[in-house]
Amino acid sequence: GQNIDQPTEMTATEGAIVQINCTYQTSGFNGLFWYQQHAGEAPTFLSYNVLDGLEEKGRFSSFLSRSKGYSYLLLKELQMKDSASYLCAVMDSNYQLIWGAGTKLIIKP
Amino acid sequence: IAGITQAPTSQILAAGRRMTLRCTQDMRHNAMYWYRQDLGLGLRLIHYSNTAGTTGKGEVPDGYSVSRANTDDFPLTLASAVPSQTSVYFCASSDGTSGIGEQFFGPGTRLTVL
C-alpha cells in the first residue's frame, strides 16, 4: 500500500528553527511536494524535490533522500504567521499526489 | 476571475438530495482534480481529469461523478448525499502537460449532510 507519515503536531518558538519530517512508501516516485495550509484556507505550494539533496527558498528549505524514502521541511526564523499545517505529498507512478495527513505547527511567542 | 473559484462556499444538505459543487479555473490548465479533506486524514482524490473530455477515478470515487465539457469547468455531483460525505471539498488544477507540476487549489466548499 501507499503511505505517507508525518507528525501530527509540533510546537516551536518564534525566531527559532523547526524541522518537519515526512517518510513515504509509494508505488513509484515522481517527486515530493510540501504545501502550507492555514486554518480554514486552501493549501498553497511551498516546494518540490525530485532529486536527492536540499532545496532552499528563503526561510524555507526542503530535503529529499529517495533511498531512505524521507524528506524534511526546515523553517528558519519562525514567525507567528508560520502557524499552519504543513502537508507532505508524493507524486506516484500514475502522476497522482498521495497526501500525508499534515503536521500542525504551533508557534509560541 | 483569478485562479480557481468554487461555489458554494458552504452548504447544508439533507441526506438523499442531489448536489453539484462547481469549480472554474481561468489559468487554462489541462488537469483538474477534486479532493475531500477530513480531520486527521490527508487530502483524498475523488476524481480527476487530465484534459477536457476525459475523467478518471481517484482513491474515493463512490457516490460522486464529474464531467469535463471544457477546459475551465469541472463540476462534482453527489447524486444522493449521505452523512459520510460531510467534508471540505477542494478543487485543484495543474498545467499537467508533463504530468509534473504544482497544483493550485480553490478556496474549498464546506459541505454538511444531515
Interface residues (C-beta under 8 A of the other chain):
Chain A: I4 N30 G31 F33 E41 A42 P43 T44 F45 Y48 V50 L87 A89 M91 Y95 Q96 L97 I98 W99 G100 A101 G102
Chain B: G40 L41 G42 L43 R44 L45 Y48 G58 F90 G96 G99 I100 E102 Q103 F104 F105 G106 P107 G108
